[in-house]
Amino acid sequence: MRERYVASATMARFHRSPAKFRGIMGPVGSGKSSACCMELMRLAHLVPPNTQGERRSRYCVIRNTYRELKDTTIKTWLEWFPETSVGLFNWSDMVHRIRLTLADGTKVDTEVMFRALDRPRDVRKVLSLDLTGAWFNEAREIAKAIVDAVDDRCGRFPPADEVVARACLIADTNPPDTDHWWARLDIDTAPEERAGWEFFTQPGGLMELEGKFVPNPLAENITHLRPNYYVEKLSGKSKDHIRVYYCARYGFVTDGKPVIHEYHDETHTAREALAPVRGLPLIIGLDWGLTPAAAIAQRMPNGRWIVLDELVGTSIGARRFAEVLKSLLHERYPGFPCHFWGDPAGMARAQTDERTVFEIVNAVGLPARPAPTNDATIRREALGHACSIIIDGKPGLLVSPRCVVLRKGAMGGYCYKRLQVAGAERYHDAPDKNQYSHVVEALEYAMVGGGEGRALVRRPGDGKPRQQSADFSANVLHTASASGRQQSAD
């Protein structure tokens, strides 16, 4: 068997790295999976021979689902190492046992196991494995808990009294979201704090210049793609999709219909963190549950809304959340009067002590009231209306960049999930409740509490000529972005 593999510049650095964990991030079609296939085989060849001249190793290849494992990962593996050349693939056990005799007379004996571990509870599937190393294919779909558990099982084969083989993890991925564990380790963690972890980013197939996407002269693996591969892919794709999958940039792409479809992040996000406007109260929306959220906003005298901050909780009770929110307001917004509007569902009494959520929050010192309505349509339209108007040449809603979860929710994280049916695209009638929905709904409560719902109801005859509908399919948004995003909140 003879296969020719030529590593690109980024892949060459990946292969040479001595790091315990090596990750490759790049655009679609950049050869990431092929590089990882070759790296596993290279590592198997480098295992020191034992006294019988055998280079024994065992690797685990991990993908998030078995369907994707079969359709993509194993298919790529067998293209490089076909069964006719290196031995039959055991489809029942999802294992490829490969035995090769090298020129020096030693023998490679490697066992490559393919496993789907798409949820943290699937960690139990690897707790009994003794591995030499592992490969995480499309790591953005894999939880950090799984990576850590697999890491604990590496370096346990072959036994230490036989030989000492290199124990390492390799991974490849398309760019994940900026709050993914990969991005946090790559961007937000100091090198000394992630010693042994190294991340490699390939050049994008396209690059963005003055708002246009053009071919990147530094793109890799181009010779193995059809001419103009990335340019042909542009048609019909959103900018977020292009930036993630073709430009190899961290970003956020969803598969669903956004609930707040009027929101456009480039237009409605301020360039810098917004400061509160003196003389105006803070209007704070609250959503309850074990994933409570708060959105802190102000309504300008001309009707514009600015969203200053957010607070998103996970597995936290109402009292503790209220205490954290109170501390945040004292630290960042001292002296500002606050109006709190919460989900009216919080008026229901708990079965334990018969107190409502509002009573619990009020006891902490936050005088919250139920929002005027819990009607989902009015709430959604209140927020959508603010996103769709231009006031004095500026967007009706401006969000501080520090509101990371809120922005992702408005961009489509808070969405109507796609129905798995053939034919035309169809979606569920109710929005999907997830980690993004709570803070978006908190902002909706703030807006209807702050009068946006009433303004919406009387809008046809309110006689306010300064508000105009924004044509988001034309250049109005571009104009609003150029003038509004660079202005101060007031």
N, C-alpha and C positions, 0 to 999 in steps of 0.2 A: 504493500500500500504506500502511495506517495501522494501527499496533499501539499499544495503550495499556498502558504498564508503569508501575506505581507502586512505587517502592522503599520497603522497610520502613526503620525507623530504623537498624538495623545495616547494611543494604545501602547506604543513603545515605552512611554514613561510609566504607564500602568503595569506593564509586564516587568519592568526593572525595579519597581518599588519594593522595598523590604517591609512595608507596613503590614501589620496584622490584618487590618480591614482595608480593602481597596475598593472604591466605588467609582463607576463610570456613569456620567450623566451626559446625554446627548440627544439630538433630534431623532425622529424616526428615520430608519434606513441608514444609520451611520455605522453599522457593523458592531454594535455593542455586544450582542448575544454571541456572535461568531468569535469575538475576542475572548469572551469568558469560556466558551467551549475549548478553545485552544489553550487557555491558561490552565484549566483543569488537567488537560492531558500533559501539558508541560510540567506541572507540579508532580504528576504521577511518575513521569520519567526521572525527576530529580530526587525522588525518595531514595535514600541510601540502601543498597542491597543488604539483605541479611546473610547469615552464614550459608544458606542454600542458594545464594545468588538471586533472590527474589526481591523485587521492589514492590512491596505490598502497600496498598492505600485504599481508603474508603471515603467517598465524597457524597454529599447530599445536595441535590439541586431542588430548590424550593420556589414554587410559584403560588399565587393566591388561590387558584381553583384548578381542579383536575382537567376541566375542559380546556382552559388556556394552556395547561401543562402539555396536554396531548397535541393541541392544534398548533402551538407555536414553539415552545421550548424543546420538546422531544423531537419535533420535526427538524429544527435547526441542528440539534445534536446529531441525528442520524444522517443528515446531509454531509456533515464533516466526518463522521465515523460510522459508515454504513455497516449493516449486519453482515453483508457478503464479504467484508474485509476484516472486521475485528471481532465477530461473534454475534450470536443471536441476542436480541433484546427480549427479556422476560416481561411480557406485557401483564401477566397476572400479578407479579410482584412489583412491577414498575422499576426494574433493576437491569442495568447493563453491565455484565461482567466481561472485562476485556483482558486478554492475555497476549502479550507481545514479546518476542525475543529480539533483544537489541544487538547491535554490532559487537559489543564487548562481551557477549555471551550471557549477560544477566537478563532477567525476565521481568517485565512489567505485569503485575497482577493487580488490577484496580477494579473496584466495585463502585458504580455510580448509581445512586438511589435517587428516584424522582418522587417528591412528596408535595402535596398541597397543604399549606398551613395558612388559611386565610383569616383566622380569628385567634386572638390571644389564648382562648381556651384550647386551641389545637396544639399548644406547646407540649401537652402530654404525649403527643405522637413522637416526639424526639427525645423524651426524657430518658429512654433506655438505650439510645443509640451511642455507639462509640465510633467517632468519626476522625478522619484526618483533617478535613476542611469542608467548606460548603460554598454554594453559589446561590445568591438570591436574585432570581430573574424578575425584572420589573419591581424593584424594591419599594417603590412608592405605594404599592398595594399591600405591603407587609408591615405589620405592627412591630415597633421596637422591642416589645416583650418577646416576640418570636426570635428576633435577631440575637438578643441577649441569651435566650435559652439555648439556641443552637451553638453560640459561641462557647458556652459551658461544656458542650459535648465534643468540641474539636480538640485535637491533640491527644486523643485517647486511643487512637489506632494508627499504626501498629503499636503493640505494647512497648513501654519504655525499655524493657529489658531485651527487646529485639533490635530496634533501631530508633533513632530520634528523627522523625520526619517533621517537615515544616507544617505547622498548624496555622491556617489562615482562613479568612472569609473574603469572598469577592462578591460584588454586586453590580448590577446595571439597572438603569432606569431612564425613562423620560422624565423631564423636570417635574418634580412634585410641587405642592403648594408651599408657600413660604413658612407656614407653621408646622410643616412635616418634620419629623425627627432628622431626616437627611439634611434639610435646609438649615435647621437650627445648629446641627453639628458643623456644617460646612461654613455657614456665614456668621453665626452668633457666638460660637465657642472659640476661645483663644486656642492657638495651636498647642500650647503646653498643657491645656486641659483635656485635649483629645489626642494625646500621644498614642501613636500606633494606628490612628485612623487617618486615611488620606483619601481625598476626593479629587477626581479628575473630570473636567468639563470640556467636552468637545466643542469646536466652533459650530455655530448653527448652519444649517443649509441655506438659510436666508438671513439677512440682517435688515434692520429698520433704519432708513435714512430719510429724514424730513417727512415722516409720516407714510413713507412708501416702503414696501418690502422688495428687496432686490437680492440676486444671488450673492452668496458670500464666497469670495475667492479662496478663503481658507477652509471651506467645507471639506470634510473627509468622506472617504468611501464613494466618492462621486463616480468613479470609473465602473462601479458595480451597480449603478442605477441608470435608468433610461435618461436620455438627454432632457434637460429642463424638468427634471422630476419634481423639484420643490415648487417651481413657478407654476406648473400645471395644477398643483394641489391647492393653490390659493383660492380658486373660484369657489364662492359660496361659503367660505370659512370666516368665522369671526376673528377679530384681531387677537383676542385672548387665545384662541386655538392656535393661530399662526405663531404667536410669540412662544407658546409652550412647546408645540410639537415640531415646528420648523426652525425657530430661532434659538431653541435650547435655553430658554429663560424660565426662571421660576415664575409660576403663575397659577391661576385658578380657572379651571374649566369644569363646567357642570353638564350633566346629561339630564335635562328636564326643562320645563317651561318656567322662566322666572315669574314669581308672583308680582314683583314690582318691576314690570317690564319697562316702565318709563325711566328707570334709573340707569345712568351711564357714568361709570366710574371716572372717566377722564374729565367729564364736565362737572360732576357733582362732588368731587373731592378737592379740597383746598391743597395748595402746594405745600404749605407749612401748617403746623398745629395752630388751631384757632384759639384766640384768647376771648374770654367772655366780655360782653359789652356792659360797662357800668351803667347803672340806672335801670336795668331790665332784670326781671327775675329769671331764675333757672326753672325750666319746666322739665320735670323728670318723670319718665314713663317707667312703669314697673310691670314685669311679668313674673308669675310665681311658679311654684313647683320645686323639684330638687335640682333643676337647672335654671335658677332664677336669673333675671337679667334686668339691667337698668340702662336707659338711654338719657343722657343729659343734654338738653337743648335750650335754645332761646328763640323767641319769635321777635323779629325786628318790627319797628313801627310801620314799615311799609308792607308787611306781610311775609317777608322772606324768613326762612328758618335756617338756623345754623345748629349743627350737632357737634357739641364740644367733646364729648367723652362717652365711654361705655363702661359697664361693669358686667361681666359674665361669670356666673358661678357654676360649679359642677359638684353635685352630691353635697349640697350645703342647705341647711335649713333657713327658714325665713328670718329668724332672729339673728343668726350669725351673719347672714347676708346684709341685713339692715345695719348691723354694726360696722361691717366693712365699708358699706356705702357711706355711712355717716363720717367715717374716718377720711375717706377719699374727698368728700365735699369740704371737710374742715381743712384738709391739706392743700387742695388745689383751688378752691373757690370760697375762701373765707369772706364773710360779710355779705354774701349774696343771698337775698330772699329766695326760698325754694317752694315751688308748687309741685306736689307729688300726686300723680295719677296712676292708679293700678288697675289690673285686670279685675273687673267686677266679680269674677268667680271667687276672688279672695274673701268675699262676704260669707261664704259657706263656713259653718262651724266644724272644727275638727272633732272627731269622735273621742279623742283622748281627754282634752281639757275643755272642750266646747268653746274655745277661743277662735276667732277668725284671724286670718293672716293680717288684716288691717289693724286689728287690736294688738297683735304681736309687734308689728312694725311701729305703731304709734307709741307703744310702751318704750321703745328704744329712743324715741325722740324725733321720729320722722312722721309728720302729720299727713299721712297718705289718705287719699279719697278714691272711691271707685270712679273710673272714667265714665263719662256721660253715656257711653254705649259700648256694648260688646259685639255689636253687629260686624261680622267679618268684612262685609262688602263696604260699609261706611269707613271702617278703619283703613282698609286697603286703598280705597279711593282718596281718602284724605292724604295719605302719603304719596300716592301716585300723582295726585293733582299738584302737590308742591314740587314734584320732580319735573312736571311737564310744562311749567310756566316760566316765563322770563319776567322779572320785575326790575325796572330801571336798568335794563341791559345785563342783568345778572341772573343766574339760575335761582329758582325759588327755593331750592334746598342746597346747602353747602355743608359737607361733612368733613370733619377734621381727619387727617390721615391716621391719627392714633386709634380711630374706631375700626380696627382691623376686622373683627368678626361681623360687625354691622355691614360694612362695605361688601364683604364676601356674601353675606346673606342677600343683600339687595342686588348683587350682581348675578344671582342665580342659585346660591346655596339654599336659599329659601325658595322652593319651587314646587310645581306640580310634577310628580313623578310620571315618567313615561309608562304607558301600559304595554305589556309584552304581547302585542297582537300584530298580525300581519296587515299589510296595506298601509293606509294613511296613518300619520302619527296621531296618537290619541293619548290623553293624559287623565290622571285621576281628577275628580271634581274638587277634592279638598287638598290644600297644601300639605306637603310632607313636614311632619314635626321632627326637627333635628337640632343639631348644635347651633344652627344659624337662625332658626325661626324665632327663638325666644327674644333675642335682642331687637329683631326687626319689629316684632309685635309690641315690645316695650316702647319703641319709638312711635308706633301707631297710637298707643294709649296716650303718650305725651302730646301728640298732635291733636287728637280729638279733645283731650282735656284742655289744651291751649286754645281751642276755638276753631281749629282747621275744619272739623266736621261741620260746624254751623256755617262757616264760610262756604263750604262746598254745597250745602243744601240751598243757600240763598244766592249762589253764584250767578244764575241767569239774569237777575235783576239788581245786582248789588251796585251797579254804576261805578265800577272801578276800572277806568280805561288803562291804568298803568300795568295791569296784568294782561298778558297775552299768551295764547297757547303756543307752545314751541313745536315747530315742525322738525321732528328728529330725523326725518329722512332727507332733509336738505341741509343747508349750511348754518341754520340758526344755532345748532349745538356748538359748532366750531366757533362761531362768534362769541357765544356765551362762555365757552372754555377759555378763549383768549383774553376776555375781559374780566370774567368773574373769578377764575381760579387764582389770579395773582393779586386780587384785592383783599384788603382787610375785611373782617367779618361785617363791620358796620359801614 
